[in-house]
Amino acid sequence: MAHQDIGPNQHVTIRDAVRITLSLQTGNEATITAQQNNHSKQYSLSLQHKTDVIQTDEAGPIEVSMAAEFGSPQVRVAW
């Protein structure tokens, strides 16, 4: 499974994936935005909810990003 860790003000573009797993690696919380075509959705990760899954059936690349965050959290994006 391919993966990339992202932190504040970073993003990764995934060309083709139907399932992407988000995992909080460090920090207390992080908000991740996934954008595909003209749709976007936010995912909130915390110590109580450390993982989430992006499931899609659309074609086209998905950009997964993190805006500025307090405490410099790191999130693993795996596909």
PDB file of N, CA, C and O in Angstrom, chain B, residues numbered from 101:
ATOM      1  N   MET B 101       0.849  -1.172   0.000  1.00  0.00           N
ATOM      2  CA  MET B 101       0.000   0.000   0.000  1.00  0.00           C
ATOM      3  C   MET B 101       0.896   1.237   0.000  1.00  0.00           C
ATOM      4  O   MET B 101       1.760   1.386   0.864  1.00  0.00           O
ATOM      5  N   ALA B 102       0.687   2.107  -0.959  1.00  0.00           N
ATOM      6  CA  ALA B 102       1.462   3.345  -1.029  1.00  0.00           C
ATOM      7  C   ALA B 102       0.965   4.298   0.054  1.00  0.00           C
ATOM      8  O   ALA B 102      -0.204   4.259   0.439  1.00  0.00           O
ATOM      9  N   HIS B 103       1.866   5.158   0.542  1.00  0.00           N
ATOM     10  CA  HIS B 103       1.450   6.140   1.534  1.00  0.00           C
ATOM     11  C   HIS B 103       2.386   7.349   1.507  1.00  0.00           C
ATOM     12  O   HIS B 103       3.501   7.292   0.989  1.00  0.00           O
ATOM     13  N   GLN B 104       1.893   8.438   2.082  1.00  0.00           N
ATOM     14  CA  GLN B 104       2.689   9.644   2.270  1.00  0.00           C
ATOM     15  C   GLN B 104       2.191  10.326   3.526  1.00  0.00           C
ATOM     16  O   GLN B 104       0.985  10.415   3.751  1.00  0.00           O
ATOM     17  N   ASP B 105       3.113  10.807   4.348  1.00  0.00           N
ATOM     18  CA  ASP B 105       2.756  11.569   5.537  1.00  0.00           C
ATOM     19  C   ASP B 105       2.692  13.042   5.172  1.00  0.00           C
ATOM     20  O   ASP B 105       3.562  13.557   4.470  1.00  0.00           O
ATOM     21  N   ILE B 106       1.643  13.724   5.661  1.00  0.00           N
ATOM     22  CA  ILE B 106       1.527  15.165   5.432  1.00  0.00           C
ATOM     23  C   ILE B 106       1.364  15.871   6.766  1.00  0.00           C
ATOM     24  O   ILE B 106       0.873  15.302   7.741  1.00  0.00           O
ATOM     25  N   GLY B 107       1.789  17.122   6.779  1.00  0.00           N
ATOM     26  CA  GLY B 107       1.660  17.979   7.948  1.00  0.00           C
ATOM     27  C   GLY B 107       0.953  19.260   7.555  1.00  0.00           C
ATOM     28  O   GLY B 107       0.388  19.352   6.465  1.00  0.00           O
ATOM     29  N   PRO B 108       0.980  20.251   8.436  1.00  0.00           N
ATOM     30  CA  PRO B 108       0.316  21.528   8.151  1.00  0.00           C
ATOM     31  C   PRO B 108       0.800  22.146   6.836  1.00  0.00           C
ATOM     32  O   PRO B 108       1.990  22.134   6.521  1.00  0.00           O
ATOM     33  N   ASN B 109      -0.151  22.680   6.089  1.00  0.00           N
ATOM     34  CA  ASN B 109       0.115  23.351   4.816  1.00  0.00           C
ATOM     35  C   ASN B 109       0.743  22.434   3.775  1.00  0.00           C
ATOM     36  O   ASN B 109       1.502  22.892   2.921  1.00  0.00           O
ATOM     37  N   GLN B 110       0.433  21.147   3.842  1.00  0.00           N
ATOM     38  CA  GLN B 110       0.934  20.189   2.860  1.00  0.00           C
ATOM     39  C   GLN B 110      -0.236  19.446   2.233  1.00  0.00           C
ATOM     40  O   GLN B 110      -1.340  19.410   2.776  1.00  0.00           O
ATOM     41  N   HIS B 111       0.039  18.847   1.059  1.00  0.00           N
ATOM     42  CA  HIS B 111      -0.993  18.071   0.379  1.00  0.00           C
ATOM     43  C   HIS B 111      -0.346  16.940  -0.412  1.00  0.00           C
ATOM     44  O   HIS B 111       0.862  16.933  -0.651  1.00  0.00           O
ATOM     45  N   VAL B 112      -1.170  15.999  -0.804  1.00  0.00           N
ATOM     46  CA  VAL B 112      -0.749  14.931  -1.703  1.00  0.00           C
ATOM     47  C   VAL B 112      -1.876  14.733  -2.713  1.00  0.00           C
ATOM     48  O   VAL B 112      -3.053  14.763  -2.356  1.00  0.00           O
ATOM     49  N   THR B 113      -1.505  14.530  -3.970  1.00  0.00           N
ATOM     50  CA  THR B 113      -2.489  14.256  -5.012  1.00  0.00           C
ATOM     51  C   THR B 113      -2.374  12.794  -5.402  1.00  0.00           C
ATOM     52  O   THR B 113      -1.298  12.317  -5.762  1.00  0.00           O
ATOM     53  N   ILE B 114      -3.488  12.095  -5.327  1.00  0.00           N
ATOM     54  CA  ILE B 114      -3.527  10.671  -5.629  1.00  0.00           C
ATOM     55  C   ILE B 114      -4.278  10.510  -6.948  1.00  0.00           C
ATOM     56  O   ILE B 114      -5.431  10.921  -7.074  1.00  0.00           O
ATOM     57  N   ARG B 115      -3.620   9.918  -7.908  1.00  0.00           N
ATOM     58  CA  ARG B 115      -4.178   9.835  -9.264  1.00  0.00           C
ATOM     59  C   ARG B 115      -5.401   8.931  -9.353  1.00  0.00           C
ATOM     60  O   ARG B 115      -6.430   9.345  -9.886  1.00  0.00           O
ATOM     61  N   ASP B 116      -5.312   7.729  -8.852  1.00  0.00           N
ATOM     62  CA  ASP B 116      -6.417   6.773  -8.935  1.00  0.00           C
ATOM     63  C   ASP B 116      -6.514   5.995  -7.643  1.00  0.00           C
ATOM     64  O   ASP B 116      -5.587   5.270  -7.282  1.00  0.00           O
ATOM     65  N   ALA B 117      -7.607   6.132  -6.953  1.00  0.00           N
ATOM     66  CA  ALA B 117      -7.840   5.354  -5.739  1.00  0.00           C
ATOM     67  C   ALA B 117      -9.332   5.370  -5.446  1.00  0.00           C
ATOM     68  O   ALA B 117     -10.008   6.368  -5.698  1.00  0.00           O
ATOM     69  N   VAL B 118      -9.838   4.283  -4.922  1.00  0.00           N
ATOM     70  CA  VAL B 118     -11.238   4.251  -4.503  1.00  0.00           C
ATOM     71  C   VAL B 118     -11.344   4.249  -2.977  1.00  0.00           C
ATOM     72  O   VAL B 118     -12.404   4.538  -2.422  1.00  0.00           O
ATOM     73  N   ARG B 119     -10.235   3.921  -2.303  1.00  0.00           N
ATOM     74  CA  ARG B 119     -10.221   3.892  -0.838  1.00  0.00           C
ATOM     75  C   ARG B 119      -8.899   4.475  -0.348  1.00  0.00           C
ATOM     76  O   ARG B 119      -7.820   4.021  -0.729  1.00  0.00           O
ATOM     77  N   ILE B 120      -9.010   5.482   0.497  1.00  0.00           N
ATOM     78  CA  ILE B 120      -7.834   6.148   1.076  1.00  0.00           C
ATOM     79  C   ILE B 120      -8.012   6.146   2.588  1.00  0.00           C
ATOM     80  O   ILE B 120      -9.064   6.536   3.094  1.00  0.00           O
ATOM     81  N   THR B 121      -6.991   5.711   3.302  1.00  0.00           N
ATOM     82  CA  THR B 121      -7.044   5.677   4.758  1.00  0.00           C
ATOM     83  C   THR B 121      -6.240   6.833   5.326  1.00  0.00           C
ATOM     84  O   THR B 121      -5.098   7.063   4.928  1.00  0.00           O
ATOM     85  N   LEU B 122      -6.843   7.562   6.262  1.00  0.00           N
ATOM     86  CA  LEU B 122      -6.180   8.664   6.967  1.00  0.00           C
ATOM     87  C   LEU B 122      -5.891   8.202   8.392  1.00  0.00           C
ATOM     88  O   LEU B 122      -6.779   7.682   9.066  1.00  0.00           O
ATOM     89  N   SER B 123      -4.649   8.388   8.856  1.00  0.00           N
ATOM     90  CA  SER B 123      -4.274   7.970  10.219  1.00  0.00           C
ATOM     91  C   SER B 123      -3.467   9.073  10.883  1.00  0.00           C
ATOM     92  O   SER B 123      -2.443   9.507  10.356  1.00  0.00           O
ATOM     93  N   LEU B 124      -3.932   9.524  12.043  1.00  0.00           N
ATOM     94  CA  LEU B 124      -3.202  10.521  12.816  1.00  0.00           C
ATOM     95  C   LEU B 124      -1.944   9.861  13.385  1.00  0.00           C
ATOM     96  O   LEU B 124      -2.042   8.906  14.155  1.00  0.00           O
ATOM     97  N   GLN B 125      -0.770  10.363  13.014  1.00  0.00           N
ATOM     98  CA  GLN B 125       0.499   9.793  13.460  1.00  0.00           C
ATOM     99  C   GLN B 125       1.043  10.512  14.694  1.00  0.00           C
ATOM    100  O   GLN B 125       1.474   9.873  15.655  1.00  0.00           O
ATOM    101  N   THR B 126       1.021  11.833  14.661  1.00  0.00           N
ATOM    102  CA  THR B 126       1.472  12.636  15.801  1.00  0.00           C
ATOM    103  C   THR B 126       0.529  13.817  15.965  1.00  0.00           C
ATOM    104  O   THR B 126      -0.148  14.223  15.020  1.00  0.00           O
ATOM    105  N   GLY B 127       0.493  14.359  17.166  1.00  0.00           N
ATOM    106  CA  GLY B 127      -0.370  15.492  17.454  1.00  0.00           C
ATOM    107  C   GLY B 127      -1.680  15.042  18.072  1.00  0.00           C
ATOM    108  O   GLY B 127      -1.977  13.849  18.132  1.00  0.00           O
ATOM    109  N   ASN B 128      -2.467  16.022  18.535  1.00  0.00           N
ATOM    110  CA  ASN B 128      -3.732  15.734  19.207  1.00  0.00           C
ATOM    111  C   ASN B 128      -4.927  15.727  18.278  1.00  0.00           C
ATOM    112  O   ASN B 128      -5.900  15.012  18.519  1.00  0.00           O
ATOM    113  N   GLU B 129      -4.861  16.524  17.210  1.00  0.00           N
ATOM    114  CA  GLU B 129      -5.977  16.585  16.273  1.00  0.00           C
ATOM    115  C   GLU B 129      -5.532  17.198  14.955  1.00  0.00           C
ATOM    116  O   GLU B 129      -4.548  17.935  14.893  1.00  0.00           O
ATOM    117  N   ALA B 130      -6.273  16.878  13.909  1.00  0.00           N
ATOM    118  CA  ALA B 130      -5.991  17.421  12.584  1.00  0.00           C
ATOM    119  C   ALA B 130      -7.271  17.394  11.769  1.00  0.00           C
ATOM    120  O   ALA B 130      -8.104  16.502  11.929  1.00  0.00           O
ATOM    121  N   THR B 131      -7.421  18.378  10.896  1.00  0.00           N
ATOM    122  CA  THR B 131      -8.541  18.411   9.961  1.00  0.00           C
ATOM    123  C   THR B 131      -7.974  18.261   8.561  1.00  0.00           C
ATOM    124  O   THR B 131      -7.096  19.016   8.145  1.00  0.00           O
ATOM    125  N   ILE B 132      -8.487  17.279   7.847  1.00  0.00           N
ATOM    126  CA  ILE B 132      -8.023  16.964   6.502  1.00  0.00           C
ATOM    127  C   ILE B 132      -9.146  17.287   5.526  1.00  0.00           C
ATOM    128  O   ILE B 132     -10.316  17.024   5.807  1.00  0.00           O
ATOM    129  N   THR B 133      -8.787  17.860   4.379  1.00  0.00           N
ATOM    130  CA  THR B 133      -9.754  18.124   3.319  1.00  0.00           C
ATOM    131  C   THR B 133      -9.407  17.248   2.122  1.00  0.00           C
ATOM    132  O   THR B 133      -8.257  17.198   1.686  1.00  0.00           O
ATOM    133  N   ALA B 134     -10.408  16.565   1.603  1.00  0.00           N
ATOM    134  CA  ALA B 134     -10.251  15.774   0.387  1.00  0.00           C
ATOM    135  C   ALA B 134     -11.076  16.426  -0.705  1.00  0.00           C
ATOM    136  O   ALA B 134     -12.269  16.671  -0.527  1.00  0.00           O
ATOM    137  N   GLN B 135     -10.442  16.706  -1.837  1.00  0.00           N
ATOM    138  CA  GLN B 135     -11.150  17.331  -2.948  1.00  0.00           C
ATOM    139  C   GLN B 135     -10.985  16.483  -4.194  1.00  0.00           C
ATOM    140  O   GLN B 135      -9.876  16.107  -4.575  1.00  0.00           O
ATOM    141  N   GLN B 136     -12.121  16.189  -4.822  1.00  0.00           N
ATOM    142  CA  GLN B 136     -12.126  15.432  -6.071  1.00  0.00           C
ATOM    143  C   GLN B 136     -13.147  16.073  -6.989  1.00  0.00           C
ATOM    144  O   GLN B 136     -14.294  16.304  -6.606  1.00  0.00           O
ATOM    145  N   ASN B 137     -12.710  16.358  -8.209  1.00  0.00           N
ATOM    146  CA  ASN B 137     -13.553  17.082  -9.161  1.00  0.00           C
ATOM    147  C   ASN B 137     -14.013  18.378  -8.488  1.00  0.00           C
ATOM    148  O   ASN B 137     -13.160  19.149  -8.050  1.00  0.00           O
ATOM    149  N   ASN B 138     -15.280  18.650  -8.385  1.00  0.00           N
ATOM    150  CA  ASN B 138     -15.732  19.886  -7.741  1.00  0.00           C
ATOM    151  C   ASN B 138     -16.325  19.640  -6.362  1.00  0.00           C
ATOM    152  O   ASN B 138     -17.069  20.479  -5.854  1.00  0.00           O
ATOM    153  N   HIS B 139     -16.008  18.503  -5.746  1.00  0.00           N
ATOM    154  CA  HIS B 139     -16.535  18.159  -4.435  1.00  0.00           C
ATOM    155  C   HIS B 139     -15.407  18.141  -3.409  1.00  0.00           C
ATOM    156  O   HIS B 139     -14.292  17.711  -3.703  1.00  0.00           O
ATOM    157  N   SER B 140     -15.710  18.609  -2.214  1.00  0.00           N
ATOM    158  CA  SER B 140     -14.729  18.497  -1.145  1.00  0.00           C
ATOM    159  C   SER B 140     -15.441  18.069   0.136  1.00  0.00           C
ATOM    160  O   SER B 140     -16.627  18.333   0.334  1.00  0.00           O
ATOM    161  N   LYS B 141     -14.678  17.402   0.996  1.00  0.00           N
ATOM    162  CA  LYS B 141     -15.211  16.936   2.272  1.00  0.00           C
ATOM    163  C   LYS B 141     -14.099  17.015   3.298  1.00  0.00           C
ATOM    164  O   LYS B 141     -12.933  16.766   2.990  1.00  0.00           O
ATOM    165  N   GLN B 142     -14.471  17.367   4.535  1.00  0.00           N
ATOM    166  CA  GLN B 142     -13.483  17.449   5.609  1.00  0.00           C
ATOM    167  C   GLN B 142     -13.589  16.235   6.527  1.00  0.00           C
ATOM    168  O   GLN B 142     -14.674  15.703   6.764  1.00  0.00           O
ATOM    169  N   TYR B 143     -12.441  15.816   7.031  1.00  0.00           N
ATOM    170  CA  TYR B 143     -12.328  14.692   7.955  1.00  0.00           C
ATOM    171  C   TYR B 143     -11.582  15.175   9.178  1.00  0.00           C
ATOM    172  O   TYR B 143     -10.504  15.758   9.058  1.00  0.00           O
ATOM    173  N   SER B 144     -12.142  14.942  10.355  1.00  0.00           N
ATOM    174  CA  SER B 144     -11.507  15.367  11.611  1.00  0.00           C
ATOM    175  C   SER B 144     -10.935  14.151  12.317  1.00  0.00           C
ATOM    176  O   SER B 144     -11.635  13.173  12.580  1.00  0.00           O
ATOM    177  N   LEU B 145      -9.654  14.233  12.616  1.00  0.00           N
ATOM    178  CA  LEU B 145      -8.966  13.170  13.344  1.00  0.00           C
ATOM    179  C   LEU B 145      -8.579  13.702  14.719  1.00  0.00           C
ATOM    180  O   LEU B 145      -8.260  14.882  14.867  1.00  0.00           O
ATOM    181  N   SER B 146      -8.607  12.831  15.723  1.00  0.00           N
ATOM    182  CA  SER B 146      -8.240  13.228  17.084  1.00  0.00           C
ATOM    183  C   SER B 146      -7.704  12.001  17.809  1.00  0.00           C
ATOM    184  O   SER B 146      -7.674  10.904  17.251  1.00  0.00           O
ATOM    185  N   LEU B 147      -7.281  12.192  19.051  1.00  0.00           N
ATOM    186  CA  LEU B 147      -6.790  11.066  19.840  1.00  0.00           C
ATOM    187  C   LEU B 147      -7.896  10.026  20.050  1.00  0.00           C
ATOM    188  O   LEU B 147      -7.606   8.837  20.187  1.00  0.00           O
ATOM    189  N   GLN B 148      -9.149  10.460  20.077  1.00  0.00           N
ATOM    190  CA  GLN B 148     -10.271   9.537  20.246  1.00  0.00           C
ATOM    191  C   GLN B 148     -10.710   8.908  18.919  1.00  0.00           C
ATOM    192  O   GLN B 148     -11.328   7.843  18.914  1.00  0.00           O
ATOM    193  N   HIS B 149     -10.398   9.551  17.813  1.00  0.00           N
ATOM    194  CA  HIS B 149     -10.807   9.096  16.474  1.00  0.00           C
ATOM    195  C   HIS B 149      -9.587   9.240  15.555  1.00  0.00           C
ATOM    196  O   HIS B 149      -9.500  10.187  14.774  1.00  0.00           O
ATOM    197  N   LYS B 150      -8.643   8.288  15.657  1.00  0.00           N
ATOM    198  CA  LYS B 150      -7.344   8.427  14.990  1.00  0.00           C
ATOM    199  C   LYS B 150      -7.336   8.064  13.509  1.00  0.00           C
ATOM    200  O   LYS B 150      -6.399   8.424  12.796  1.00  0.00           O
ATOM    201  N   THR B 151      -8.357   7.361  13.033  1.00  0.00           N
ATOM    202  CA  THR B 151      -8.370   6.965  11.623  1.00  0.00           C
ATOM    203  C   THR B 151      -9.726   7.260  10.991  1.00  0.00           C
ATOM    204  O   THR B 151     -10.753   7.324  11.666  1.00  0.00           O
ATOM    205  N   ASP B 152      -9.693   7.437   9.678  1.00  0.00           N
ATOM    206  CA  ASP B 152     -10.913   7.610   8.904  1.00  0.00           C
ATOM    207  C   ASP B 152     -10.617   7.117   7.496  1.00  0.00           C
ATOM    208  O   ASP B 152      -9.458   6.951   7.117  1.00  0.00           O
ATOM    209  N   VAL B 153     -11.666   6.885   6.730  1.00  0.00           N
ATOM    210  CA  VAL B 153     -11.518   6.350   5.383  1.00  0.00           C
ATOM    211  C   VAL B 153     -12.262   7.230   4.398  1.00  0.00           C
ATOM    212  O   VAL B 153     -13.410   7.610   4.628  1.00  0.00           O
ATOM    213  N   ILE B 154     -11.593   7.551   3.291  1.00  0.00           N
ATOM    214  CA  ILE B 154     -12.214   8.237   2.171  1.00  0.00           C
ATOM    215  C   ILE B 154     -12.597   7.149   1.172  1.00  0.00           C
ATOM    216  O   ILE B 154     -11.742   6.398   0.703  1.00  0.00           O
ATOM    217  N   GLN B 155     -13.860   7.072   0.856  1.00  0.00           N
ATOM    218  CA  GLN B 155     -14.360   6.083  -0.104  1.00  0.00           C
ATOM    219  C   GLN B 155     -14.961   6.849  -1.272  1.00  0.00           C
ATOM    220  O   GLN B 155     -15.789   7.735  -1.063  1.00  0.00           O
ATOM    221  N   THR B 156     -14.556   6.524  -2.505  1.00  0.00           N
ATOM    222  CA  THR B 156     -15.083   7.248  -3.655  1.00  0.00           C
ATOM    223  C   THR B 156     -15.333   6.298  -4.814  1.00  0.00           C
ATOM    224  O   THR B 156     -14.666   5.272  -4.949  1.00  0.00           O
ATOM    225  N   ASP B 157     -16.288   6.649  -5.634  1.00  0.00           N
ATOM    226  CA  ASP B 157     -16.516   5.893  -6.866  1.00  0.00           C
ATOM    227  C   ASP B 157     -16.419   6.814  -8.082  1.00  0.00           C
ATOM    228  O   ASP B 157     -16.802   6.433  -9.189  1.00  0.00           O
ATOM    229  N   GLU B 158     -15.906   8.021  -7.870  1.00  0.00           N
ATOM    230  CA  GLU B 158     -15.724   8.971  -8.965  1.00  0.00           C
ATOM    231  C   GLU B 158     -14.375   8.745  -9.628  1.00  0.00           C
ATOM    232  O   GLU B 158     -13.446   8.220  -9.014  1.00  0.00           O
ATOM    233  N   ALA B 159     -14.281   9.145 -10.883  1.00  0.00           N
ATOM    234  CA  ALA B 159     -13.006   9.109 -11.589  1.00  0.00           C
ATOM    235  C   ALA B 159     -12.284  10.433 -11.371  1.00  0.00           C
ATOM    236  O   ALA B 159     -12.914  11.459 -11.114  1.00  0.00           O
ATOM    237  N   GLY B 160     -10.979  10.402 -11.474  1.00  0.00           N
ATOM    238  CA  GLY B 160     -10.199  11.625 -11.361  1.00  0.00           C
ATOM    239  C   GLY B 160      -9.366  11.652 -10.108  1.00  0.00           C
ATOM    240  O   GLY B 160      -9.650  10.938  -9.147  1.00  0.00           O
ATOM    241  N   PRO B 161      -8.331  12.478 -10.115  1.00  0.00           N
ATOM    242  CA  PRO B 161      -7.427  12.554  -8.968  1.00  0.00           C
ATOM    243  C   PRO B 161      -8.109  13.142  -7.728  1.00  0.00           C
ATOM    244  O   PRO B 161      -9.067  13.910  -7.822  1.00  0.00           O
ATOM    245  N   ILE B 162      -7.589  12.758  -6.585  1.00  0.00           N
ATOM    246  CA  ILE B 162      -8.070  13.266  -5.299  1.00  0.00           C
ATOM    247  C   ILE B 162      -6.915  14.018  -4.651  1.00  0.00           C
ATOM    248  O   ILE B 162      -5.812  13.486  -4.531  1.00  0.00           O
ATOM    249  N   GLU B 163      -7.170  15.258  -4.233  1.00  0.00           N
ATOM    250  CA  GLU B 163      -6.164  16.013  -3.494  1.00  0.00           C
ATOM    251  C   GLU B 163      -6.531  15.976  -2.014  1.00  0.00           C
ATOM    252  O   GLU B 163      -7.626  16.377  -1.621  1.00  0.00           O
ATOM    253  N   VAL B 164      -5.599  15.490  -1.207  1.00  0.00           N
ATOM    254  CA  VAL B 164      -5.785  15.395   0.237  1.00  0.00           C
ATOM    255  C   VAL B 164      -4.850  16.421   0.859  1.00  0.00           C
ATOM    256  O   VAL B 164      -3.644  16.394   0.612  1.00  0.00           O
ATOM    257  N   SER B 165      -5.404  17.334   1.675  1.00  0.00           N
ATOM    258  CA  SER B 165      -4.583  18.423   2.202  1.00  0.00           C
ATOM    259  C   SER B 165      -4.902  18.701   3.667  1.00  0.00           C
ATOM    260  O   SER B 165      -5.960  18.343   4.184  1.00  0.00           O
ATOM    261  N   MET B 166      -3.938  19.355   4.309  1.00  0.00           N
ATOM    262  CA  MET B 166      -4.105  19.827   5.683  1.00  0.00           C
ATOM    263  C   MET B 166      -3.753  21.308   5.682  1.00  0.00           C
ATOM    264  O   MET B 166      -2.707  21.699   5.162  1.00  0.00           O
ATOM    265  N   ALA B 167      -4.616  22.128   6.259  1.00  0.00           N
ATOM    266  CA  ALA B 167      -4.341  23.553   6.395  1.00  0.00           C
ATOM    267  C   ALA B 167      -3.416  23.758   7.598  1.00  0.00           C
ATOM    268  O   ALA B 167      -2.904  22.789   8.160  1.00  0.00           O
ATOM    269  N   ALA B 168      -3.205  25.001   7.986  1.00  0.00           N
ATOM    270  CA  ALA B 168      -2.402  25.290   9.174  1.00  0.00           C
ATOM    271  C   ALA B 168      -3.065  24.659  10.401  1.00  0.00           C
ATOM    272  O   ALA B 168      -4.279  24.774  10.574  1.00  0.00           O
ATOM    273  N   GLU B 169      -2.292  24.008  11.236  1.00  0.00           N
ATOM    274  CA  GLU B 169      -2.811  23.322  12.428  1.00  0.00           C
ATOM    275  C   GLU B 169      -1.900  23.617  13.611  1.00  0.00           C
ATOM    276  O   GLU B 169      -0.683  23.716  13.457  1.00  0.00           O
ATOM    277  N   PHE B 170      -2.489  23.754  14.778  1.00  0.00           N
ATOM    278  CA  PHE B 170      -1.732  23.956  16.009  1.00  0.00           C
ATOM    279  C   PHE B 170      -1.034  22.651  16.394  1.00  0.00           C
ATOM    280  O   PHE B 170      -1.645  21.583  16.347  1.00  0.00           O
ATOM    281  N   GLY B 171       0.223  22.733  16.769  1.00  0.00           N
ATOM    282  CA  GLY B 171       0.943  21.569  17.260  1.00  0.00           C
ATOM    283  C   GLY B 171       1.595  20.708  16.192  1.00  0.00           C
ATOM    284  O   GLY B 171       2.159  19.664  16.518  1.00  0.00           O
ATOM    285  N   SER B 172       1.537  21.107  14.935  1.00  0.00           N
ATOM    286  CA  SER B 172       2.178  20.388  13.831  1.00  0.00           C
ATOM    287  C   SER B 172       1.863  18.893  13.783  1.00  0.00           C
ATOM    288  O   SER B 172       2.780  18.074  13.832  1.00  0.00           O
ATOM    289  N   PRO B 173       0.589  18.525  13.688  1.00  0.00           N
ATOM    290  CA  PRO B 173       0.255  17.100  13.585  1.00  0.00           C
ATOM    291  C   PRO B 173       0.751  16.508  12.265  1.00  0.00           C
ATOM    292  O   PRO B 173       0.989  17.233  11.300  1.00  0.00           O
ATOM    293  N   GLN B 174       0.901  15.210  12.236  1.00  0.00           N
ATOM    294  CA  GLN B 174       1.260  14.476  11.027  1.00  0.00           C
ATOM    295  C   GLN B 174       0.181  13.431  10.776  1.00  0.00           C
ATOM    296  O   GLN B 174      -0.252  12.735  11.696  1.00  0.00           O
ATOM    297  N   VAL B 175      -0.246  13.329   9.526  1.00  0.00           N
ATOM    298  CA  VAL B 175      -1.271  12.364   9.140  1.00  0.00           C
ATOM    299  C   VAL B 175      -0.723  11.502   8.006  1.00  0.00           C
ATOM    300  O   VAL B 175      -0.171  12.015   7.033  1.00  0.00           O
ATOM    301  N   ARG B 176      -0.883  10.196   8.143  1.00  0.00           N
ATOM    302  CA  ARG B 176      -0.498   9.270   7.076  1.00  0.00           C
ATOM    303  C   ARG B 176      -1.688   9.097   6.144  1.00  0.00           C
ATOM    304  O   ARG B 176      -2.796   8.770   6.571  1.00  0.00           O
ATOM    305  N   VAL B 177      -1.430   9.325   4.857  1.00  0.00           N
ATOM    306  CA  VAL B 177      -2.423   9.144   3.809  1.00  0.00           C
ATOM    307  C   VAL B 177      -1.998   7.891   3.043  1.00  0.00           C
ATOM    308  O   VAL B 177      -0.949   7.888   2.399  1.00  0.00           O
ATOM    309  N   ALA B 178      -2.805   6.824   3.106  1.00  0.00           N
ATOM    310  CA  ALA B 178      -2.448   5.552   2.474  1.00  0.00           C
ATOM    311  C   ALA B 178      -3.504   5.165   1.452  1.00  0.00           C
ATOM    312  O   ALA B 178      -4.703   5.329   1.679  1.00  0.00           O
ATOM    313  N   TRP B 179      -3.027   4.641   0.306  1.00  0.00           N
ATOM    314  CA  TRP B 179      -3.952   4.233  -0.750  1.00  0.00           C
ATOM    315  C   TRP B 179      -3.459   2.988  -1.444  1.00  0.00           C
ATOM    316  O   TRP B 179      -4.110   2.495  -2.365  1.00  0.00           O
TER     317      TRP B 179
END
